[in-house]
Amino acid sequence: MAFPDRLQLPLSFDPARLACDLDALAAAPWTAHYVQQNYEGDWSVIPLRCAAGETHPIRMIYSDPTATAFVDTPMLAACSYFQDVIAAFVCEVRAVRLMRLGPGSVIKAHTDLDLDIESGAARIHVPVVTNPDVDFQLNGSRIEMAAGQAWYLRLSDPHAVANRGAGDRVHLVLDLVADDWLRGFFEPSAGDMPLRRVP
């Protein structure tokens, strides 16, 4: 099967409840993304699930492809709706992070090796707060993602993001094992799936 480079999944989450959980973490520290050559401005992370045993802030935000065990971080305990969102993915959930791109900040064009369903790993983006002036480019084509939607993106392909708006762009980013459940969304018959809203 040939997989597309992007797919909006038939899952929908409540933008107000997503924003409420983000507000619950107002006092939590954001850690600057460690690949500094890939961005300008503020690109920072709060880890909600990380590799088991990690305690250093940088290691907690790193989605280690060699790790086999992942655990919830203390930050997730304060976020009951984020927990519901994670539970909606009926497959193995590895790292989960909140990723913030501040106003005027840019993620430069880059690729993330082996981060695609073909390799058995899928990254899902759920926008928590966003604005119309966020420009997410994948393979030179813009993707417009609204708060509460769920998107698979093949990030082993070239991608870049610019937040030209006045507010933060924050996505809930889930790294999943691409099993039969997840691949089912890519079957031709999946186009008839009803939208499943998580209240």
Backbone torsions as a table, in degrees:
resi	resn	phi	psi	omega
1	MET	NA	136.3	174.7
2	ALA	-89.6	122.0	-178.1
3	PHE	-94.1	141.3	176.6
4	PRO	-72.7	165.2	178.8
5	ASP	-82.6	-7.3	178.1
6	ARG	-155.4	149.6	177.1
7	LEU	-157.1	125.2	171.4
8	GLN	-80.9	120.4	-179.1
9	LEU	-77.8	152.4	-180.0
10	PRO	-79.9	51.7	177.4
11	LEU	-126.3	138.6	-177.7
12	SER	-136.0	134.3	-177.5
13	PHE	-121.8	153.0	-173.6
14	ASP	-74.5	112.6	-178.3
15	PRO	-59.1	-35.7	-179.0
16	ALA	-66.7	-40.3	179.6
17	ARG	-72.5	-34.4	174.0
18	LEU	-60.6	-46.9	-179.4
19	ALA	-64.7	-34.3	179.0
20	CYS	-64.3	-43.0	178.5
21	ASP	-66.6	-36.2	176.0
22	LEU	-61.6	-42.9	178.5
23	ASP	-61.7	-33.0	179.5
24	ALA	-63.8	-18.3	-179.6
25	LEU	-102.3	20.2	-175.3
26	ALA	-57.2	-31.0	-178.4
27	ALA	-91.9	-4.2	-177.5
28	ALA	-75.9	143.9	-180.0
29	PRO	-76.7	138.6	171.4
30	TRP	-95.4	134.3	179.6
31	THR	-103.1	127.5	179.8
32	ALA	-60.3	137.3	178.6
33	HIS	-58.4	137.9	-170.3
34	TYR	-78.4	-17.5	180.0
35	VAL	-92.0	77.5	-169.1
36	GLN	-66.5	-25.0	-179.9
37	GLN	-72.5	-11.1	-177.2
38	ASN	-90.9	-0.9	-176.6
39	TYR	-153.4	164.0	172.5
40	GLU	-129.0	134.3	-179.8
41	GLY	100.0	-141.5	-175.4
42	ASP	-108.6	107.4	170.1
43	TRP	-126.8	109.0	-170.8
44	SER	-140.0	167.6	-164.1
45	VAL	-139.8	143.1	164.2
46	ILE	-118.3	122.0	179.5
47	PRO	-81.4	130.8	176.5
48	LEU	-107.5	-29.3	168.2
49	ARG	-137.1	140.2	-179.3
50	CYS	-146.8	173.0	178.3
51	ALA	-59.4	136.7	-177.9
52	ALA	-58.3	136.5	176.7
53	GLY	90.4	-8.4	-179.2
54	GLU	-79.9	134.8	177.8
55	THR	-129.5	-20.2	179.1
56	HIS	-73.8	134.6	-175.2
57	PRO	-54.2	-40.1	-179.7
58	ILE	-67.9	-43.9	179.8
59	ARG	-66.1	-30.4	-179.3
60	MET	-70.5	-28.7	-179.3
61	ILE	-92.6	-4.3	-179.9
62	TYR	-84.9	125.9	177.7
63	SER	-88.5	87.3	-173.3
64	ASP	-71.1	114.0	-178.4
65	PRO	-69.0	-15.9	-180.0
66	THR	-92.2	-11.0	-179.2
67	ALA	-70.3	145.7	-179.2
68	THR	-115.6	-15.7	-179.3
69	ALA	-126.7	132.6	-179.2
70	PHE	-128.3	147.7	-178.2
71	VAL	-134.9	156.0	173.7
72	ASP	-68.9	145.1	175.8
73	THR	-92.0	164.8	178.5
74	PRO	-58.9	-27.3	-179.5
75	MET	-63.9	-32.6	-178.1
76	LEU	-68.2	-26.9	-177.3
77	ALA	-59.8	-27.9	-178.2
78	ALA	-84.9	1.2	-168.8
79	CYS	-127.3	82.8	-174.9
80	SER	-66.2	-32.8	-178.5
81	TYR	-76.1	-37.7	173.5
82	PHE	-57.8	-37.2	176.5
83	GLN	-62.1	-41.1	177.9
84	ASP	-64.2	-40.0	179.3
85	VAL	-62.0	-47.5	-179.9
86	ILE	-60.3	-41.8	-178.7
87	ALA	-66.4	-20.0	179.3
88	ALA	-70.3	-16.3	179.3
89	PHE	-94.3	104.6	-170.8
90	VAL	-88.6	59.8	178.0
91	CYS	-153.2	178.9	-179.4
92	GLU	-71.1	122.0	179.6
93	VAL	-101.1	124.3	-179.2
94	ARG	-98.5	-114.3	-179.7
95	ALA	-75.7	144.4	173.0
96	VAL	-135.1	131.3	-176.3
97	ARG	-141.7	151.1	163.4
98	LEU	-91.3	129.4	-178.5
99	MET	-122.8	120.3	-174.9
100	ARG	-108.7	131.5	172.3
101	LEU	-117.7	112.4	-174.7
102	GLY	-72.1	164.6	178.5
103	PRO	-56.7	135.4	179.5
104	GLY	77.5	2.2	-178.1
105	SER	-90.9	155.3	-174.7
106	VAL	-135.9	132.2	167.2
107	ILE	-98.5	118.8	-175.6
108	LYS	-72.1	158.1	179.7
109	ALA	-58.5	129.5	178.9
110	HIS	-160.3	173.7	175.9
111	THR	-126.6	151.8	175.1
112	ASP	-114.9	106.0	-172.3
113	LEU	-59.5	139.4	174.9
114	ASP	62.4	19.0	178.5
115	LEU	-101.8	72.3	-179.2
116	ASP	-156.9	157.2	-175.5
117	ILE	-63.6	-29.1	178.4
118	GLU	-61.6	-31.6	-179.7
119	SER	-90.8	-0.3	178.1
120	GLY	92.4	6.9	179.6
121	ALA	-129.0	135.8	-178.6
122	ALA	-131.1	134.1	174.8
123	ARG	-106.9	127.7	-179.3
124	ILE	-112.0	133.1	176.0
125	HIS	-107.6	128.0	172.2
126	VAL	-119.5	104.0	177.7
127	PRO	-61.2	131.5	177.3
128	VAL	-97.7	-54.4	170.7
129	VAL	-134.3	138.9	-177.7
130	THR	-153.6	-175.5	177.9
131	ASN	-154.2	160.8	-175.6
132	PRO	-64.2	-14.1	-177.1
133	ASP	-96.0	13.7	170.8
134	VAL	-84.4	125.4	-178.9
135	ASP	-113.3	100.9	178.2
136	PHE	-101.0	116.2	-177.7
137	GLN	-109.1	129.3	173.7
138	LEU	-129.2	121.5	-176.1
139	ASN	54.1	37.8	176.3
140	GLY	76.2	9.7	-178.3
141	SER	-125.5	134.9	-175.8
142	ARG	-75.4	142.8	173.2
143	ILE	-118.4	123.3	177.2
144	GLU	-100.8	114.5	-176.5
145	MET	-115.5	124.6	-179.3
146	ALA	-94.9	156.1	178.3
147	ALA	-56.8	133.2	177.9
148	GLY	92.3	-11.5	175.4
149	GLN	-79.4	165.4	177.2
150	ALA	-128.3	125.1	-174.9
151	TRP	-126.8	131.1	164.8
152	TYR	-88.0	133.0	177.1
153	LEU	-129.9	131.6	177.6
154	ARG	-84.5	92.3	-171.0
155	LEU	-87.1	4.3	167.7
156	SER	-75.4	-9.2	173.7
157	ASP	-92.6	161.2	-179.2
158	PRO	-62.3	132.8	178.1
159	HIS	-148.0	156.0	-178.4
160	ALA	-154.6	154.5	-179.1
161	VAL	-138.8	139.5	172.1
162	ALA	-130.6	129.3	174.9
163	ASN	-101.4	98.0	-179.7
164	ARG	-94.4	7.9	-179.7
165	GLY	-87.1	-178.1	-176.9
166	ALA	-93.4	-8.5	-177.7
167	GLY	-123.8	170.3	178.7
168	ASP	-65.0	150.1	165.5
169	ARG	-110.4	118.9	-179.9
170	VAL	-123.7	125.5	175.8
171	HIS	-115.0	142.6	166.1
172	LEU	-87.1	119.0	-171.9
173	VAL	-116.4	120.8	-176.4
174	LEU	-115.2	128.7	173.1
175	ASP	-99.0	120.1	-172.8
176	LEU	-120.0	154.4	168.4
177	VAL	-81.7	128.0	-176.7
178	ALA	-81.4	88.3	180.0
179	ASP	-98.0	-171.2	-178.2
180	ASP	-62.7	-35.4	179.5
181	TRP	-60.8	-47.6	-177.7
182	LEU	-70.2	-41.5	179.7
183	ARG	-63.2	-24.6	179.7
184	GLY	-59.7	-27.6	178.4
185	PHE	-68.2	-17.0	-177.4
186	PHE	-96.6	-5.0	178.1
187	GLU	-67.1	149.4	179.4
188	PRO	-54.9	-34.7	-178.7
189	SER	-72.6	-13.6	-176.2
190	ALA	-67.9	-17.1	179.0
191	GLY	-63.6	-17.4	179.1
192	ASP	-94.6	1.7	-178.9
193	MET	-65.1	134.1	175.0
194	PRO	-71.1	152.1	177.3
195	LEU	-68.5	126.3	178.2
196	ARG	-100.9	115.3	-179.1
197	ARG	-97.7	129.8	175.6
198	VAL	-94.6	110.9	-172.7
199	PRO	-69.1	NA	NA
